[in-house]
Amino acid sequence: MALLDGKVAIVTGSGGGIGREHALALAKAGAAVVVNDLGGARDGTGASQNMADQVVAEIKAAGGEAVANYDTVASIDGANSIVETALDAFDKVDIVVNNAGILRDKSFAKMDEDMWDIVIQVHLRGTFCVTHAAYNHMKDRGEGGVIINTSSTSGLDGNFGQCNYGAAKAGIAGFTRCLAIEGKKYGIRAFILAPIALTRMTDDLPIFGDEQIKARMTPAVIAPLVTYLASDLSKDQTGKTFLVGGGRIAEMKVVTCDGITKQDEGGLWTPEEIAAKMVPGEILMAE
């Protein structure tokens, strides 16, 4: 019996790159998969059914079950249609991988409102819309589920020229941490994925200029973690953030350091006192 036999998964943005590998891996593990992709360019322009259809054909050729969906993730109507595609074809949804995304990179001084809005709309709003539709189905069905949302080191650590993208990805991380807390009541687990891989979204980044690095950064190495998180092998976990790429998997955490507490003056610091306690280059304040 395969790891995900009897499960139904939705993978958004799965017509290529990381999403395609997610869809193929989940199908190989036994899940029936809704392959969602608008079929647009990296910047979100255009649309085509070819990308989703091709992945569906690959899954079926390997003996799996899959259907295509071409709706946008960035609207409630589109998200509802994606979930309805799963319900019409397979009667339920057990797993959602929110992977759809676009890029409109620009240094902040040159970024305009449209560049900001569309990236937030596709990434952050899109994750909300699809998750909302699937979460309510899982909640009402009463059998739990798994939601895996794609963040990025651009949002968790920062990156030049990606204030819009970083804001969206940081928002996704915060959203997912809250969702994991609420979902416990219903057996719905939520995870944050920060993948690093060579795809059409990243192929012009300087980090991928080295051929040896390129060979290790295939998106195929991301998918096993998603399969693990989607399965009962991770049934006791939720709310965690994972950096994954190049064969490495590492948990990322928001860390609050010990710091120091002022005991007198009602805890009211002066700016000069704070300056005296700060240690350059350290994340802790000196006693």
C-alpha positions, 0 to 999 in steps of 0.5 A: 500500500502506497503512503497516500493511497486514498488521499486527494491532493490539490497542488496550485501552480503545479504546471511546472517547476517545484509544483510539478514535482510536488504533484508527481510525487504525491501521485506516485505515493498514491494520491489523486491530484488536482493539477492547478495552473493558470499557465501564465508567464513568470510575471503572471501575464497570459494563460494556457491550459497546456502546462496543467494538461501535460502534468496530468498526462504524465501522472496518468501515464505513470498509472496515477489519477489526476485532473487539471484545473486552470482557475486563478488562485487569487479570487474566492470564485477561482479558489472555490472552483479549484476545490469543486474540481477535486470534489467533482472528480474525487469527492473530497480534499485531504491535502492542499499544497499552495505553491502558485506564485509570480515575480515582479522584482524591482528595487523598492524605490522603483516599485510601483503600486501595480507591482506590489498589488499583483504579487500580494494578490497571487501569493498571499491572497491566493494562499488565503483563498484556496486555503479558506475553501479547502479548510472549510471542506476539511472542517465540515467533513470532520476527517482532518487534512494537511495544508502546506503553504509555500513561503520563501527565505526572501520573506523569512530572511530578506532579499534585495529587490523583493519587498513585494514578494518578501512581504507576501511570503512573510505574510504566508508564514504568519498566516500558516502559524495562526492556521496551525493553532486553529486547525488543531481542533479539527485535525487540520495540520499546517506547515510552511515550506521555504524551498530553494530550487532552480526553476524558471522563477529563479534561473536568473539568480547569481546563486545558480550560475555554478553548474555543480550548484545547478545539479543539486538544486533540482526541484525534484529534491523538494518533493519528498518533504512535501510527501512526508508532511502530507502523510501520516508519518508526520501526524504528530506535527503541525505549524513548523517551517522547513527550509529545503533544497539541495538535499538539505532540510532544516527547521526554521524558527522565530527565536526570542532571545533572553534579553535583559529586564530593567528592574528599577524605574518601573522598567522604563529604559532611557535610550542611552541605557539601551545603547550601553547594553547593546552588543554590536553584531549580537542578537542578545543584550549584554548584562 
